[in-house]
Structures are given as structure tokens and as C-alpha cells.
Amino acid sequence: MSLRTASLAAIVASAGLLLAACQASGEDRAERLAASTTATPTTPPTTASPSPSRKDPLMDLDQDQLDARLIAAAWDDDVTAARRLIAAGADVNATDDTVQSAHLIAASEGRRALLDLTLRHGADLDVHDSFDGTGVIRAAERGHAWVVGRLLQAGADPDHVNTLGWVGLHEALVFAKPERRRQYVDTVRVLVAGGADVRIASRRDGLTPVQLAERHGLEPQARLLQRARGAEKVGPEVAGRRLLAAAREGDADAAALALRAGADLEVRNELRQTPLLLASTHDSVAVARLLVAMGADPDALDHQHDTPWLVTGVTGSVAMLEALLPARPDLTIENRYGGLSPIPAGERGHVDYIRRVIRTDVDLDHVNDLGWTALLEAVILGDGSRRYEQIVRLLVDAGVDTGIADKNGVTALEHARAAGYDGIVRLLERA
């Protein structure tokens, strides 16, 4: 072993021991530190006294105080505070005087990051509110389709009945708000896809979901529920083919029924395209929202190394971009040309897409296999028109590196000058 390697090993060993020591307390901490000094001769002795660690004030709180603060953080949608409180021992299932818990609040308010946090830390899917309602019922009442889907994926019961005699499907129909029509249609699709009982009558008034939808003038929901009620039983292979066709054709109801019939969410066609990738390719946004809510993979690669997310840079669909973001796509996956989604968007002049994608964490200065960034492609492959000027302005304002040159050492400014794109030249000269 070389001297450099031995020294590095000693440093790593010391760091590991120190971390373990910091996790101990009182006399045990002192004993561990003493043991580590004698057991590791390669670590040089230190004469400096260790700095006293700052005590986390949360450690002074009792269980009730921790739980109360977690519930307050949930109402504030303060995920950072919630994470610290859970680490300190707060219970995600603890309820207050109004029978609210952090988990139930996340479900009813549609707080995705908070919901995932509670699920990772033991959220009880059977915990009930003051109406004996579950997170599914609360989310369905508010039209939070993604939350309903997330809970169903985690194993929640779609058919739990609360004290009002309603299940989630009933509440998604009874409380549907005209101004949020799309969200409530999406919620019913998710419940249908997730296997909810479409025949169950409300104990409150004896009405079935179809009857409730008709009473409240919800024609899209009524049509879907009627189809679901009369749907034939098919095997997973047939259901898979139907799901792929629905994604390609943009039929979200058919997609929900295919999933209900047992279609594999990640079934692939002959080109290795999944339903979500097909939906992205054909801009079937409603289908994509359903698939994302049900847990579809936004990073599934097809035969030519495209993913649902990468395709949005080609189509320029902002609506599809928004539909995919809740699935947390990997923004670093490269297409077959080594590029990220802003690069083809810059080439094709997708102004609105660039405006939206710069607000994500995607690398705007990424260089593809041709040696081009999104800025370089907008200049080299664009026509210098107003939309390309807008893209250049957006990228410059977002702080891209305008000095990155192509493989021949030519910058975007030099390309713009050579092409006579005066408007772009002015933008880049001021950058």
C-alpha cells in the first residue's frame, strides 16, 4: 500500500469513528472516543479539546409536543420542519383534538412531498378522521387524483365507507367543483383504474356512483362509470394491448378500464415503448396524468433511448411536461444524441417549453455528442426569427454559459454573427 493510500485510509477510518462517536451520548461517547484513539494507531493524536456539540432543541420536547408541532408543520406544508420532527420522534399518525394527523392533512391538502414523507415513515393507511374517513376519501373529496393514486399504490382500501355512508368514489362525485372539473374527472379515472367498486350504493341516499354522477350533471364521469359497470372481463395480455392503444389514441377512459382489467402499467410494444412513453409521444396528456398517478415510470427507455420526459423536448408540450413532473423524472438521462430535453426544444423553437423547463433542475449548459448546448442549437439550427430570439433571451436570462464553444471552437455569438442574426447578436453581446 502506498503512503498516500495509507493516509487516505486513516482519514476515512478516523471520520467514521468520529461520526459514530457523535451519535453516542454521555459516558458512552467518551468511552467510544477513548477506544477509537487506542485502536487506530495510524490516526495522529490530537491535543485540541473537542468542541461541544450544539444540542437540538427538539430533544427537549416530549412526545405530545413533537406530535403537535408535526401537525402544525403539515398544515404549513413545511416539509423541512416535518422531516426534522419525524427524525426527533414525532408520529406521523398522531392526531390532535380534531382528529387530524400529518398523514391525513397531506392527503386532504394534496401535499405530495409531505405525503411521501409520511408514507416512508409508517403512515397508517387505515387511520381515520372524525368522520371515520381515510386519506383516500379526503383526497377524493378534494379532487387530488395523484394523491388517490399514490395511496392506492401503497395498498389503501378504495372502498372504505365513512360515517356519512360514502366511499372515495361517492365523495369525488358529490363534492366535484365545476372550476376543477378536470381534477375530479382524473380522480374518478384513478379510482376506476385502481379497482374501486363502481356499483356500491351510498348508504346515505342509496344512489350508485352512476346515479350520483348523473344527478350532479357530471357527464364524463357518468360515461366512464357506465362503461366500467358493463366492462367485460379480459386477460392481462388483451388488457395490455388495449392500454397501449389507449395511450396512442389519447383515450384516458379506455386506459383506466384497461388498467382495471389487469393491464401491466409498464407493458411494451414492439418498439419497447411503454404506455406512458406512447402517451408522451402522441401528447395524450389526460392518459399521461392517469398513468403517472398510478405510478408509471417516467424514465422507461425505448428502442432509441427515448424516455417519456425526453420526448417532451421534441414535442415541446408544456402540458405533458407538467403531467410528468409529479413522477420525478430523471432529468440527467440523455437521448441517443447525448442531449437533454432543452436541446431539441431549442433546435425546434419551442419557446413556451424553454420558458418552463428552465424552472426545473435540468442542466441548461449540457453539451451533447455533437458538441452543442441548447443555446448553440437554437442559433445553429434555428432561423434567427423572433421565436429563436425569445429562446436565446430566455436562456441568457437563466444564466447559461454563452462562452461554451462547439467542437470547432465557435461560440453561439460567432455563429449568430456569421448567419447575420442581428437580434440574437445583440442579445449575446449584452450577456
QUIQUIKA-V766798 format. One record per run of one state. SS is the DSSP state (2 for helix, 1 for strand, 0 for the rest). FROM is the first residue (numbers start at 0). TO is the last residue. If there is no record, write none. Layout:
{{SS FROM TO} {SS FROM TO}}
//
This chain:
{{0 0 1} {2 2 22} {0 23 24} {2 25 38} {0 39 55} {2 56 59} {0 60 61} {2 62 75} {0 76 77} {2 78 86} {0 87 100} {2 101 108} {0 109 110} {2 111 119} {0 120 133} {2 134 141} {0 142 143} {2 144 152} {0 153 166} {2 167 173} {0 174 176} {2 177 192} {0 193 207} {2 208 214} {0 215 217} {2 218 228} {0 229 234} {2 235 248} {0 249 250} {2 251 259} {0 260 266} {1 267 267} {0 268 272} {1 273 273} {2 274 280} {0 281 283} {2 284 292} {0 293 306} {2 307 314} {0 315 316} {2 317 324} {0 325 339} {2 340 347} {0 348 349} {2 350 356} {0 357 372} {2 373 379} {0 380 384} {2 385 396} {0 397 403} {1 404 404} {0 405 409} {1 410 410} {2 411 418} {0 419 420} {2 421 429} {0 430 430}}
//
